[in-house]
């Protein structure tokens, strides 16, 4: 009796265990593949979650910086309103006096003056303008502009335009000079005293 013949004759003894072994091998292979696939998915999810956390941390840092910048801006605006955009009653006369003095220091002759004011809805401030008709040389006009821009009174140079035709035979020119500034409020009584005209949307 050879060995191969014995295996064939006793097949009913070894076939079931062999089948069980094969099935176990197949099951273990499938389980390993499933675990590896699940592991890859979990690894990708962990990586995505880490990237999302990094983005959120970056956005949180940016938000903190933005909030700090906004707080600083509000603080600076409050200081600016208190120091340079004080109520009209406190700053209007010093403003007009300073502008007139600097205009005269430049050598310009003031012929007439007109005042206007309007409220700005968004900022809540009052924008005040003073229009001067002046005469002088080009050099005096440039000096005047420099002196006004150097004023501590927060003077804004709105317009500087020739009035009429400049005569070639004269060294003097007529100029419409318009300067402006901001106030934190509008003093109705003071405006009436000075003859200031209030306009709705701007000059």
Backbone as a printed PyTorch tensor [residue, N CA C, xyz], in Angstrom:
tensor([[[  0.8700,  -1.1830,   0.0000],
         [  0.0000,   0.0000,   0.0000],
         [  0.9060,   1.2320,   0.0000]],

        [[  0.7340,   2.0330,  -1.0410],
         [  1.5220,   3.2600,  -1.0670],
         [  0.7720,   4.3790,  -0.3360]],

        [[  1.5200,   5.4390,  -0.0250],
         [  0.9430,   6.5270,   0.7630],
         [ -0.1660,   7.2540,   0.0420]],

        [[ -0.0010,   7.4790,  -1.2720],
         [ -1.0190,   8.2240,  -2.0230],
         [ -2.3380,   7.4840,  -2.0220]],

        [[ -2.3020,   6.1780,  -2.1750],
         [ -3.5360,   5.4070,  -2.1840],
         [ -4.2460,   5.4900,  -0.8520]],

        [[ -3.4590,   5.4590,   0.2290],
         [ -4.0680,   5.5600,   1.5550],
         [ -4.7810,   6.8990,   1.7320]],

        [[ -4.1700,   8.0190,   1.2530],
         [ -4.8100,   9.3580,   1.3440],
         [ -6.1330,   9.3590,   0.5910]],

        [[ -6.1170,   8.7720,  -0.5820],
         [ -7.3670,   8.7480,  -1.3570],
         [ -8.4460,   7.9120,  -0.6740]],

        [[ -8.0450,   6.7690,  -0.1110],
         [ -9.0530,   5.9230,   0.5290],
         [ -9.6000,   6.5410,   1.8100]],

        [[ -8.7580,   7.3580,   2.4720],
         [ -9.1840,   7.9710,   3.7320],
         [ -9.5540,   9.4550,   3.5630]],

        [[ -9.9820,   9.7960,   2.3750],
         [-10.2900,  11.2010,   2.0950],
         [-11.3390,  11.7810,   3.0260]],

        [[-12.2940,  10.9230,   3.4640],
         [-13.3740,  11.4110,   4.3120],
         [-12.8690,  11.7940,   5.7000]],

        [[-11.6280,  11.4220,   6.0130],
         [-11.0620,  11.7860,   7.3010],
         [-10.3230,  13.1310,   7.2560]],

        [[ -9.5710,  13.3630,   6.1900],
         [ -8.7510,  14.5910,   6.1610],
         [ -9.3730,  15.7440,   5.3950]],

        [[-10.4190,  15.4510,   4.5690],
         [-11.0160,  16.5360,   3.7770],
         [-11.6870,  17.6080,   4.6480]],

        [[-12.5220,  17.2280,   5.6320],
         [-13.1650,  18.2910,   6.4520],
         [-12.1690,  19.1890,   7.1710]],

        [[-11.1280,  18.6390,   7.8700],
         [-10.1600,  19.5510,   8.5130],
         [ -9.4470,  20.4490,   7.5160]],

        [[ -9.1240,  19.8730,   6.3410],
         [ -8.4440,  20.6870,   5.3250],
         [ -9.3390,  21.8180,   4.8550]],

        [[-10.6270,  21.5110,   4.6800],
         [-11.5600,  22.5610,   4.2550],
         [-11.6560,  23.6720,   5.2970]],

        [[-11.6690,  23.2200,   6.5780],
         [-11.7190,  24.2190,   7.6620],
         [-10.4850,  25.1150,   7.6390]],

        [[ -9.3290,  24.4910,   7.4360],
         [ -8.0890,  25.2790,   7.3690],
         [ -8.1220,  26.2730,   6.2270]],

        [[ -8.5750,  25.8110,   5.0540],
         [ -8.6420,  26.7080,   3.8840],
         [ -9.5860,  27.8640,   4.1530]],

        [[-10.7600,  27.5260,   4.7250],
         [-11.7290,  28.5900,   5.0300],
         [-11.1720,  29.5930,   6.0400]],

        [[-10.4370,  29.0640,   7.0180],
         [ -9.8300,  29.9720,   7.9990],
         [ -8.8000,  30.8940,   7.3560]],

        [[ -8.0210,  30.3270,   6.4490],
         [ -7.0200,  31.1370,   5.7550],
         [ -7.6930,  32.2460,   4.9510]],

        [[ -8.7610,  31.8460,   4.2140],
         [ -9.4850,  32.8340,   3.4180],
         [-10.0990,  33.9090,   4.3010]],

        [[-10.6870,  33.4820,   5.4300],
         [-11.3310,  34.4460,   6.3440],
         [-10.3220,  35.4030,   6.9590]],

        [[ -9.1640,  34.8290,   7.3590],
         [ -8.1320,  35.6730,   7.9510],
         [ -7.5830,  36.6750,   6.9330]],

        [[ -7.4400,  36.2050,   5.6800],
         [ -6.9550,  37.1210,   4.6340],
         [ -7.9440,  38.2570,   4.4080]],

        [[ -9.2410,  37.8760,   4.3620],
         [-10.2530,  38.9190,   4.1860],
         [-10.2990,  39.8750,   5.3570]],

        [[-10.1690,  39.3320,   6.5810],
         [-10.1770,  40.1840,   7.7710],
         [ -8.9900,  41.1270,   7.7780]],

        [[ -7.8310,  40.5890,   7.4030],
         [ -6.6430,  41.4460,   7.3640],
         [ -6.8160,  42.5810,   6.3530]],

        [[ -7.3620,  42.2460,   5.1730],
         [ -7.5880,  43.2860,   4.1710],
         [ -8.5720,  44.3370,   4.6580]],

        [[ -9.6320,  43.8580,   5.3440],
         [-10.6170,  44.8120,   5.8580],
         [-10.0060,  45.7280,   6.9120]],

        [[ -9.1910,  45.1060,   7.7890],
         [ -8.5610,  45.9090,   8.8290],
         [ -7.5860,  46.9270,   8.2510]],

        [[ -6.8220,  46.4800,   7.2380],
         [ -5.8940,  47.4050,   6.6030],
         [ -6.6400,  48.5520,   5.9180]],

        [[ -7.7480,  48.2060,   5.2330],
         [ -8.5360,  49.2540,   4.5800],
         [ -9.1270,  50.2200,   5.5830]],

        [[ -9.6670,  49.6690,   6.6890],
         [-10.2260,  50.5220,   7.7280],
         [ -9.1520,  51.3860,   8.3620]],

        [[ -7.9720,  50.7830,   8.5170],
         [ -6.8650,  51.5550,   9.0790],
         [ -6.4700,  52.7120,   8.1830]],

        [[ -6.4780,  52.4900,   6.8640],
         [ -6.1410,  53.5590,   5.9280],
         [ -7.1720,  54.6820,   6.0070]],

        [[ -8.4530,  54.2930,   6.0910],
         [ -9.5190,  55.2950,   6.1980],
         [ -9.3620,  56.1140,   7.4740]],

        [[ -9.1150,  55.4180,   8.5950],
         [ -8.9410,  56.1140,   9.8670],
         [ -7.7250,  57.0310,   9.8300]],

        [[ -6.6430,  56.5520,   9.2030],
         [ -5.4430,  57.3870,   9.0870],
         [ -5.7350,  58.6590,   8.3030]],

        [[ -6.4940,  58.5190,   7.1890],
         [ -6.8550,  59.6870,   6.3910],
         [ -7.7630,  60.6310,   7.1750]],

        [[ -8.7040,  60.0430,   7.9330],
         [ -9.5970,  60.8800,   8.7370],
         [ -8.8280,  61.6390,   9.8070]],

        [[ -7.8550,  60.9790,  10.4250],
         [ -7.0250,  61.6480,  11.4260],
         [ -6.2340,  62.7870,  10.7900]],

        [[ -5.6880,  62.5190,   9.6000],
         [ -4.9280,  63.5490,   8.8930],
         [ -5.8140,  64.7380,   8.5350]],

        [[ -7.0380,  64.4590,   8.0310],
         [ -7.9650,  65.5340,   7.6770],
         [ -8.3720,  66.3330,   8.9130]],

        [[ -8.6170,  65.5990,  10.0230],
         [ -9.0040,  66.2840,  11.2600],
         [ -7.8730,  67.1750,  11.7600]],

        [[ -6.6280,  66.6950,  11.6470],
         [ -5.4890,  67.5090,  12.0640],
         [ -5.3580,  68.7730,  11.2250]],

        [[ -5.5830,  68.6420,   9.9010],
         [ -5.5160,  69.8110,   9.0210],
         [ -6.6290,  70.8070,   9.3670]],

        [[ -7.8250,  70.2680,   9.6690],
         [ -8.9420,  71.1480,  10.0350],
         [ -8.6490,  71.8880,  11.3340]],

        [[ -8.0610,  71.1950,  12.3040],
         [ -7.7040,  71.8280,  13.5730],
         [ -6.6730,  72.9340,  13.3450]],

        [[ -5.7050,  72.6710,  12.4730],
         [ -4.6790,  73.6770,  12.1660],
         [ -5.3090,  74.9180,  11.5450]],

        [[ -6.2590,  74.6980,  10.6120],
         [ -6.9360,  75.8340,   9.9850],
         [ -7.7310,  76.6340,  11.0150]],

        [[ -8.4480,  75.9260,  11.8830],
         [ -9.2390,  76.6090,  12.9040],
         [ -8.3470,  77.3960,  13.8630]],

        [[ -7.2010,  76.8220,  14.2250],
         [ -6.2770,  77.5360,  15.1070],
         [ -5.7420,  78.7940,  14.4210]],

        [[ -5.4310,  78.6750,  13.1260],
         [ -4.9530,  79.8350,  12.3820],
         [ -6.0310,  80.9130,  12.2920]],

        [[ -7.2750,  80.4920,  12.0190],
         [ -8.3730,  81.4460,  11.9440],
         [ -8.6520,  82.0890,  13.2940]],

        [[ -8.5230,  81.2990,  14.3700],
         [ -8.7230,  81.8470,  15.7100],
         [ -7.6640,  82.8980,  16.0250]],

        [[ -6.4160,  82.6180,  15.6210],
         [ -5.3480,  83.5960,  15.8260],
         [ -5.5930,  84.8700,  15.0400]],

        [[ -6.0600,  84.7060,  13.7860],
         [ -6.3650,  85.8690,  12.9630],
         [ -7.5100,  86.6720,  13.5630]],

        [[ -8.5120,  85.9660,  14.1060],
         [ -9.6420,  86.6440,  14.7380],
         [ -9.1870,  87.4320,  15.9540]],

        [[ -8.3060,  86.8470,  16.7530],
         [ -7.7800,  87.5570,  17.9260],
         [ -7.0350,  88.8200,  17.5060]],

        [[ -6.2270,  88.7100,  16.4480],
         [ -5.4840,  89.8850,  15.9810],
         [ -6.4240,  90.9560,  15.4430]],

        [[ -7.4760,  90.5150,  14.7390],
         [ -8.4430,  91.4710,  14.1970],
         [ -9.1930,  92.1810,  15.3170]],

        [[ -9.5890,  91.4150,  16.3460],
         [-10.3000,  92.0170,  17.4770],
         [ -9.4090,  93.0270,  18.2040]],

        [[ -8.1280,  92.7030,  18.3400],
         [ -7.2020,  93.6310,  18.9960],
         [ -7.0250,  94.8950,  18.1670]],

        [[ -6.8920,  94.7120,  16.8280],
         [ -6.7420,  95.8760,  15.9550],
         [ -7.9940,  96.7590,  16.0180]],

        [[ -9.1740,  96.1270,  16.0780],
         [-10.4220,  96.8870,  16.1660],
         [-10.4990,  97.6510,  17.4820]],

        [[-10.0830,  96.9990,  18.5780],
         [-10.0900,  97.6750,  19.8780],
         [ -9.1300,  98.8670,  19.8730]],

        [[ -7.9440,  98.6840,  19.2680],
         [ -6.9790,  99.7870,  19.1690],
         [ -7.5350, 100.9220,  18.3290]],

        [[ -8.2220, 100.5660,  17.2280],
         [ -8.7940, 101.5800,  16.3510],
         [ -9.8630, 102.3860,  17.0820]],

        [[-10.7220, 101.6870,  17.8420],
         [-11.7580, 102.3880,  18.6030],
         [-11.1390, 103.3120,  19.6510]],

        [[-10.0720, 102.8240,  20.2930],
         [ -9.3960, 103.6520,  21.2930],
         [ -8.7800, 104.8860,  20.6590]],

        [[ -8.1290, 104.7010,  19.5030],
         [ -7.5190, 105.8390,  18.8100],
         [ -8.5770, 106.8220,  18.3290]],

        [[ -9.7070, 106.2910,  17.8450],
         [-10.7810, 107.1620,  17.3790],
         [-11.3550, 107.9680,  18.5350]],

        [[-11.5010, 107.3090,  19.6980],
         [-11.9980, 108.0300,  20.8660],
         [-11.0600, 109.1430,  21.2830]],

        [[ -9.7470, 108.8440,  21.2650],
         [ -8.7670, 109.8700,  21.6160],
         [ -8.7640, 110.9970,  20.5970]],

        [[ -8.9030, 110.6350,  19.3190],
         [ -8.9230, 111.6500,  18.2680],
         [-10.1350, 112.5610,  18.4140]],

        [[-11.2830, 111.9710,  18.7020],
         [-12.4900, 112.7870,  18.8870],
         [-12.3400, 113.7250,  20.0800]],

        [[-11.7050, 113.2400,  21.1310],
         [-11.5810, 114.0490,  22.3320],
         [-10.5540, 115.1630,  22.1620]],

        [[ -9.4510, 114.8780,  21.4700],
         [ -8.3570, 115.8370,  21.3880],
         [ -8.4730, 116.7630,  20.1790]],

        [[ -8.7390, 116.2110,  18.9880],
         [ -8.7100, 117.0180,  17.7680],
         [-10.0900, 117.2860,  17.1810]],

        [[-11.1110, 116.5620,  17.6230],
         [-12.4610, 116.7880,  17.1220],
         [-13.3820, 117.1150,  18.2860]],

        [[-12.9280, 118.0280,  19.1130],
         [-13.6710, 118.4260,  20.2950],
         [-14.9580, 119.1410,  19.8820]],

        [[-15.8380, 119.4390,  20.8390],
         [-17.0750, 120.1560,  20.5030],
         [-16.7970, 121.4770,  19.7980]],

        [[-17.7460, 121.8920,  18.9780],
         [-17.6000, 123.1260,  18.1960],
         [-17.3750, 124.3330,  19.0940]],

        [[-18.0230, 124.3440,  20.2500],
         [-17.8910, 125.4860,  21.1570],
         [-16.4580, 125.6810,  21.6190]],

        [[-15.7010, 124.5870,  21.7130],
         [-14.3250, 124.6610,  22.2000],
         [-13.3250, 124.9620,  21.0890]],

        [[-13.5800, 124.4800,  19.8690],
         [-12.5520, 124.5420,  18.8290],
         [-12.8260, 125.5040,  17.6950]],

        [[-14.0740, 125.9420,  17.5140],
         [-14.3860, 126.7180,  16.3090],
         [-13.6190, 128.0350,  16.2630]],

        [[-13.6860, 128.8170,  17.3260],
         [-12.9930, 130.1180,  17.3300],
         [-11.4740, 129.9410,  17.2150]],

        [[-10.8440, 129.0240,  17.9900],
         [ -9.3930, 128.8170,  17.7950],
         [ -9.0510, 128.3610,  16.3800]],

        [[ -9.9190, 127.5360,  15.7790],
         [ -9.6830, 127.0770,  14.4130],
         [ -9.6980, 128.2450,  13.4340]],

        [[-10.7380, 129.0760,  13.5080],
         [-10.8580, 130.2110,  12.5860],
         [ -9.7330, 131.2190,  12.8140]],

        [[ -9.3980, 131.4530,  14.0630],
         [ -8.3180, 132.3960,  14.3720],
         [ -6.9920, 131.9100,  13.8000]],

        [[ -6.7200, 130.6130,  13.9340],
         [ -5.4660, 130.0480,  13.4450],
         [ -5.3940, 130.1000,  11.9230]],

        [[ -6.5060, 129.7540,  11.2600],
         [ -6.5200, 129.7940,   9.7940],
         [ -6.3040, 131.2080,   9.2850]],

        [[ -7.0050, 132.1860,   9.8770],
         [ -6.8660, 133.5770,   9.4380],
         [ -5.4440, 134.0890,   9.6780]],

        [[ -4.8790, 133.7400,  10.8210],
         [ -3.5200, 134.2000,  11.1300],
         [ -2.5060, 133.6180,  10.1550]],

        [[ -2.6300, 132.3250,   9.8460],
         [ -1.6790, 131.7150,   8.9210],
         [ -1.8380, 132.2590,   7.5080]],

        [[ -3.0690, 132.5730,   7.1380],
         [ -3.2950, 133.1790,   5.8190],
         [ -2.6340, 134.5510,   5.7310]],

        [[ -2.7860, 135.3360,   6.8040],
         [ -2.1750, 136.6740,   6.8210],
         [ -0.6530, 136.5860,   6.9470]],

        [[ -0.1610, 135.5810,   7.7060],
         [  1.2980, 135.4050,   7.8230],
         [  1.9350, 135.0950,   6.4740]],

        [[  1.1650, 134.4770,   5.5820],
         [  1.6880, 134.1800,   4.2420],
         [  1.6790, 135.4080,   3.3520]],

        [[  1.0740, 136.5070,   3.8270],
         [  1.0430, 137.7460,   3.0390],
         [ -0.1860, 137.9000,   2.1700]],

        [[ -1.1770, 137.0210,   2.3210],
         [ -2.3890, 137.1080,   1.5000],
         [ -3.3820, 138.0820,   2.1230]],

        [[ -4.1190, 138.7850,   1.2650],
         [ -5.1680, 139.6950,   1.7060],
         [ -6.5110, 138.9820,   1.6250]],

        [[ -7.2140, 138.9130,   2.7420],
         [ -8.5170, 138.2580,   2.7890],
         [ -9.5920, 139.2650,   2.4030]],

        [[-10.4050, 138.8970,   1.3940],
         [-11.4460, 139.8000,   0.9040],
         [-12.8290, 139.4460,   1.4510]],

        [[-13.1680, 138.1840,   1.4960],
         [-14.4670, 137.7740,   2.0290],
         [-14.3890, 136.3380,   2.5250]],

        [[-15.3200, 136.0110,   3.4110],
         [-15.3140, 134.6900,   4.0460],
         [-16.7290, 134.1290,   4.0350]],

        [[-16.8450, 132.8210,   3.8240],
         [-18.1300, 132.1410,   3.9090],
         [-17.9780, 130.8360,   4.6590]],

        [[-18.9400, 130.5460,   5.5450],
         [-18.8510, 129.3520,   6.3790],
         [-19.9970, 128.3940,   6.0490]],

        [[-19.6920, 127.1110,   6.1030],
         [-20.7120, 126.0770,   5.8870],
         [-20.4360, 124.9170,   6.8320]],

        [[-21.4890, 124.1560,   7.1560],
         [-21.3320, 122.9780,   8.0100],
         [-22.3800, 121.9440,   7.6270]],

        [[-22.0320, 120.6740,   7.7500],
         [-23.0140, 119.6140,   7.5330],
         [-22.7120, 118.4120,   8.4210]],

        [[-23.7430, 117.6990,   8.7750],
         [-23.6230, 116.5260,   9.6290],
         [-23.3640, 115.2990,   8.7620]],

        [[-22.4640, 114.4400,   9.2240],
         [-22.1940, 113.1800,   8.5360],
         [-22.8780, 112.0550,   9.3040]],

        [[-23.8200, 111.3920,   8.6450],
         [-24.6360, 110.3830,   9.3250],
         [-23.8140, 109.1780,   9.7750]],

        [[-22.8850, 108.7320,   8.9560],
         [-22.1280, 107.5190,   9.2900],
         [-21.2100, 107.7100,  10.4810]],

        [[-20.4690, 108.8050,  10.4990],
         [-19.4990, 109.0270,  11.5720],
         [-20.1070, 109.7430,  12.7670]],

        [[-21.2070, 110.4690,  12.5620],
         [-21.8040, 111.2440,  13.6320],
         [-21.0810, 112.5590,  13.8840]],

        [[-20.0910, 112.8850,  13.0540],
         [-19.3260, 114.1160,  13.2140],
         [-19.9330, 115.2410,  12.3800]],

        [[-19.4900, 116.4550,  12.6610],
         [-19.9060, 117.6350,  11.9030],
         [-18.7010, 118.1310,  11.1150]],

        [[-18.8660, 118.2550,   9.7870],
         [-17.7770, 118.7720,   8.9640],
         [-18.0310, 120.2380,   8.6910]],

        [[-17.0630, 121.0710,   9.0440],
         [-17.1750, 122.5290,   8.9390],
         [-16.1700, 123.0220,   7.9010]],

        [[-16.6130, 123.9120,   7.0150],
         [-15.7100, 124.4830,   6.0130],
         [-15.7700, 126.0010,   6.0620]],

        [[-14.6410, 126.6030,   5.7880],
         [-14.5230, 128.0590,   5.6940],
         [-13.9240, 128.3910,   4.3390]],

        [[-14.6610, 129.2010,   3.5570],
         [-14.1770, 129.5950,   2.2390],
         [-13.6860, 131.0320,   2.2640]],

        [[-12.4350, 131.2370,   1.8610],
         [-11.8250, 132.5650,   1.8800],
         [-11.5220, 133.0160,   0.4600]],

        [[-11.8910, 134.2710,   0.1620],
         [-11.4290, 134.8830,  -1.0680],
         [-10.1910, 135.6880,  -0.7510]],

        [[ -9.0580, 135.3140,  -1.3430],
         [ -7.7960, 135.9760,  -1.0080],
         [ -7.0860, 136.4150,  -2.2800]],

        [[ -6.1570, 137.3480,  -2.0900],
         [ -5.3210, 137.8090,  -3.1940],
         [ -3.8720, 137.8340,  -2.7590]],

        [[ -2.9920, 137.4510,  -3.7030],
         [ -1.5710, 137.4750,  -3.4200],
         [ -0.8010, 136.8460,  -4.5620]],

        [[  0.4900, 136.7040,  -4.3730],
         [  1.3410, 136.1080,  -5.3990],
         [  1.2940, 134.5870,  -5.2910]],

        [[  1.7890, 133.9160,  -6.3250],
         [  1.8360, 132.4520,  -6.3020],
         [  2.6880, 131.9450,  -5.1390]],

        [[  3.7810, 132.6310,  -4.8700],
         [  4.6530, 132.2270,  -3.7770],
         [  3.9350, 132.3500,  -2.4400]],

        [[  3.1700, 133.4180,  -2.2790],
         [  2.4150, 133.5940,  -1.0370],
         [  1.3330, 132.5170,  -0.8870]],

        [[  0.7290, 132.1330,  -1.9800],
         [ -0.3060, 131.0790,  -1.9390],
         [  0.3190, 129.7490,  -1.5410]],

        [[  1.4790, 129.4270,  -2.1000],
         [  2.1540, 128.1850,  -1.7240],
         [  2.5500, 128.2080,  -0.2460]],

        [[  3.0280, 129.3600,   0.2130],
         [  3.3910, 129.4930,   1.6310],
         [  2.1700, 129.3090,   2.5230]],

        [[  1.0540, 129.8730,   2.1070],
         [ -0.1850, 129.7490,   2.8750],
         [ -0.6120, 128.2810,   2.9870]],

        [[ -0.5580, 127.5720,   1.8710],
         [ -0.9400, 126.1570,   1.8760],
         [ -0.0490, 125.3580,   2.8230]],

        [[  1.2490, 125.6420,   2.8000],
         [  2.1780, 124.9460,   3.6990],
         [  1.8740, 125.2610,   5.1580]],

        [[  1.6080, 126.5290,   5.4670],
         [  1.3210, 126.9170,   6.8480],
         [  0.0210, 126.2760,   7.3470]],

        [[ -0.9830, 126.2090,   6.4810],
         [ -2.2460, 125.6090,   6.8870],
         [ -2.1020, 124.1090,   7.1550]],

        [[ -1.3480, 123.4300,   6.3040],
         [ -1.1460, 121.9960,   6.4950],
         [ -0.2870, 121.6950,   7.7240]],

        [[  0.4300, 122.7010,   8.2250],
         [  1.2630, 122.5250,   9.4210],
         [  0.5230, 122.9070,  10.6940]],

        [[ -0.7170, 123.2970,  10.5770],
         [ -1.4770, 123.7730,  11.7330],
         [ -1.7790, 122.6320,  12.7040]],

        [[ -1.7140, 122.8960,  14.0120],
         [ -2.1010, 121.8850,  15.0060],
         [ -3.6130, 121.7860,  15.1680]],

        [[ -4.3600, 122.5860,  14.4380],
         [ -5.8170, 122.6410,  14.5820],
         [ -6.5520, 121.6320,  13.7030]],

        [[ -5.8560, 120.6690,  13.1360],
         [ -6.4600, 119.6600,  12.2560],
         [ -7.1910, 120.3340,  11.0870]],

        [[ -6.4180, 121.0720,  10.3010],
         [ -6.9530, 121.8040,   9.1480],
         [ -6.8330, 120.9400,   7.9070]],

        [[ -7.9430, 120.7850,   7.1770],
         [ -7.9440, 120.0580,   5.9120],
         [ -8.1000, 121.0640,   4.7780]],

        [[ -7.1640, 121.0430,   3.8360],
         [ -7.2120, 121.9490,   2.6950],
         [ -8.1270, 121.3500,   1.6360]],

        [[ -9.3710, 121.8560,   1.5460],
         [-10.3730, 121.2980,   0.6400],
         [-10.1750, 121.7400,  -0.8050]],

        [[ -9.9340, 123.0340,  -1.0100],
         [ -9.8440, 123.5500,  -2.3850],
         [ -8.9590, 124.7840,  -2.4180]],

        [[ -8.3080, 124.9310,  -3.5480],
         [ -7.4630, 126.1050,  -3.7850],
         [ -7.5700, 126.3980,  -5.2820]],

        [[ -8.4700, 127.3220,  -5.6400],
         [ -8.7770, 127.5440,  -7.0570],
         [ -8.7140, 129.0250,  -7.3980]],

        [[ -8.2590, 129.3070,  -8.6250],
         [ -8.2050, 130.6810,  -9.1140],
         [ -9.6140, 131.2330,  -9.2960]],

        [[ -9.7910, 132.5050,  -8.9750],
         [-11.0690, 133.1830,  -9.1830],
         [-10.9140, 134.1460, -10.3610]],

        [[-11.6550, 133.8790, -11.4160],
         [-11.5720, 134.7310, -12.6000],
         [-10.2930, 134.4780, -13.3650]],

        [[ -9.9620, 135.3750, -14.2780],
         [ -8.7640, 135.2500, -15.1130],
         [ -7.5840, 135.9290, -14.4470]],

        [[ -6.4800, 135.2150, -14.4340],
         [ -5.2530, 135.7950, -13.8920],
         [ -4.6460, 136.7270, -14.9290]],

        [[ -4.4590, 137.9710, -14.5550],
         [ -3.9100, 138.9660, -15.4900],
         [ -2.4080, 138.7810, -15.6380]],

        [[ -1.9640, 138.7540, -16.8580],
         [ -0.5330, 138.5720, -17.1160],
         [  0.2690, 139.7890, -16.6810]],

        [[ -0.4030, 140.9760, -16.5890],
         [  0.3000, 142.1950, -16.2150],
         [  0.3810, 142.3880, -14.7110]],

        [[ -0.2860, 141.4900, -13.9380],
         [ -0.2980, 141.6240, -12.4830],
         [  0.4040, 140.4320, -11.8530]],

        [[  1.1270, 140.7120, -10.7670],
         [  1.8060, 139.6460, -10.0390],
         [  0.8830, 138.9930,  -9.0230]],

        [[ -0.2980, 139.5850,  -8.8010],
         [ -1.2480, 139.0400,  -7.8480],
         [ -2.3390, 138.2460,  -8.5520]],

        [[ -2.8430, 137.2280,  -7.8670],
         [ -3.9570, 136.4280,  -8.3810],
         [ -5.0140, 136.3090,  -7.2930]],

        [[ -6.2480, 136.1760,  -7.7280],
         [ -7.3370, 135.9470,  -6.7900],
         [ -7.5630, 134.4500,  -6.6270]],

        [[ -7.7070, 134.0190,  -5.4160],
         [ -7.8150, 132.5980,  -5.1280],
         [ -8.9810, 132.3520,  -4.1780]],

        [[ -9.7240, 131.2820,  -4.4700],
         [-10.7490, 130.8120,  -3.5430],
         [-10.1350, 129.6970,  -2.7080]],

        [[ -9.9450, 129.9620,  -1.4350],
         [ -9.3090, 129.0270,  -0.5190],
         [-10.3780, 128.4400,   0.4040]],

        [[-10.4980, 127.1170,   0.3970],
         [-11.4970, 126.4470,   1.2310],
         [-10.7880, 125.4630,   2.1560]],

        [[-10.9910, 125.6510,   3.4500],
         [-10.4060, 124.7460,   4.4390],
         [-11.5330, 124.1470,   5.2780]],

        [[-11.2690, 122.9730,   5.8450],
         [-12.2940, 122.3080,   6.6350],
         [-11.7190, 121.6420,   7.8620]],

        [[-12.6150, 121.2530,   8.7490],
         [-12.2340, 120.5130,   9.9480],
         [-13.4590, 119.7820,  10.4730]],

        [[-13.2520, 118.8910,  11.4340],
         [-14.3460, 118.1200,  12.0270],
         [-14.5700, 118.5370,  13.4760]],

        [[-15.8520, 118.5100,  13.8600],
         [-16.2400, 118.7370,  15.2560],
         [-17.0880, 117.5530,  15.7120]],

        [[-17.0880, 117.3300,  17.0250],
         [-17.8570, 116.2100,  17.5580],
         [-19.3430, 116.5210,  17.6790]],

        [[-19.7090, 117.8140,  17.5840],
         [-21.1210, 118.1670,  17.6640],
         [-21.3700, 119.4590,  16.8950]],

        [[-22.6180, 119.9010,  16.9110],
         [-23.0150, 121.1150,  16.1990],
         [-23.6260, 122.0740,  17.2080]],

        [[-23.0220, 123.2420,  17.3480],
         [-23.5060, 124.2600,  18.2820],
         [-24.3730, 125.2470,  17.5100]],

        [[-25.6870, 125.1010,  17.6430],
         [-26.6220, 125.9240,  16.8750],
         [-26.4610, 127.4050,  17.2070]],

        [[-26.3070, 127.7290,  18.5060],
         [-26.1840, 129.1250,  18.9010],
         [-24.9440, 129.7720,  18.3320]],

        [[-23.8280, 129.0740,  18.3850],
         [-22.5750, 129.6130,  17.8550],
         [-22.6440, 129.7740,  16.3450]],

        [[-23.2950, 128.8430,  15.6840],
         [-23.4370, 128.9550,  14.2310],
         [-24.2350, 130.1900,  13.8420]],

        [[-25.2910, 130.4810,  14.6010],
         [-26.1010, 131.6710,  14.2940],
         [-25.3060, 132.9430,  14.5210]],

        [[-24.4950, 132.9730,  15.5690],
         [-23.6860, 134.1540,  15.8490],
         [-22.6980, 134.4510,  14.7290]],

        [[-22.1260, 133.3960,  14.1720],
         [-21.1230, 133.5710,  13.1180],
         [-21.7230, 133.5770,  11.7160]],

        [[-23.0310, 133.3440,  11.6200],
         [-23.6690, 133.3050,  10.3060],
         [-23.3010, 132.0760,   9.4970]],

        [[-23.1300, 130.9470,  10.1850],
         [-22.7620, 129.7080,   9.5050],
         [-23.9980, 129.0710,   8.9120]],

        [[-23.9040, 128.6220,   7.6650],
         [-25.0170, 127.9630,   6.9890],
         [-24.8340, 126.4540,   7.0700]],

        [[-25.8940, 125.7730,   7.4890],
         [-25.8460, 124.3130,   7.5280],
         [-26.4700, 123.7550,   6.2530]],

        [[-25.7700, 122.8390,   5.6050],
         [-26.2740, 122.2100,   4.3890],
         [-26.5110, 120.7330,   4.6610]],

        [[-27.4060, 120.1280,   3.8960],
         [-27.8540, 118.7660,   4.1940],
         [-26.7880, 117.7240,   3.9340]],

        [[-26.2520, 117.6740,   2.7130],
         [-25.3590, 116.5820,   2.3780],
         [-23.9340, 116.9620,   2.1720]],

        [[-23.5920, 118.1720,   2.2330],
         [-22.2070, 118.5920,   1.9800],
         [-22.2340, 119.8840,   1.2050]],

        [[-21.1140, 120.5110,   1.1410],
         [-21.0360, 121.7910,   0.4590],
         [-21.0610, 121.6240,  -1.0360]]])
